[in-house]
């Protein structure tokens, strides 16, 4: 895997981890995409 693909996979993993945490804390219906992006600092 090249660096670009590795970086993309790392970003994807980080977003999923952040979203999972926020869903657990706030619930799915109360977690907008903008919050996930902000919390993940993407």
N, C-alpha and C positions, 0 to 999 in steps of 0.2 A: 504494500500500500504506500502510495506517495505521501508527501507531507501535507498536501492540500486535503487529501482524503482523510488522513489522520486527524487533522485540525477540524474538519467537518464532523467527523464522528465524535470527537471530544465535545464539540459545541452541542451536538444533538444529545449526547449523554447528560451533559450539564443541564440542558433545558428540561429533559425528562425528570431528572432528580429534583430540580426546583419545582416543577409542576406537581410532582407527586407529594412533595412536602406541603405545598400550598393547598392542594386538594384535601389533605389530611387535616390541616389547620382550619381552613375556611369552608370546605365543601366545594364540590365541583361547580355548582350553580353560582357560587359567589367568588369565583376566581377568574377574572377576565384575562385574556391573552396578554394584554398590556402589562398587567401586574407580573405575570410570569417572566416576560421579557425584561422588565425593570429589575426584578429580584435577581435574575440570572446575569444581569449586566451585559446583555447582548445588544 
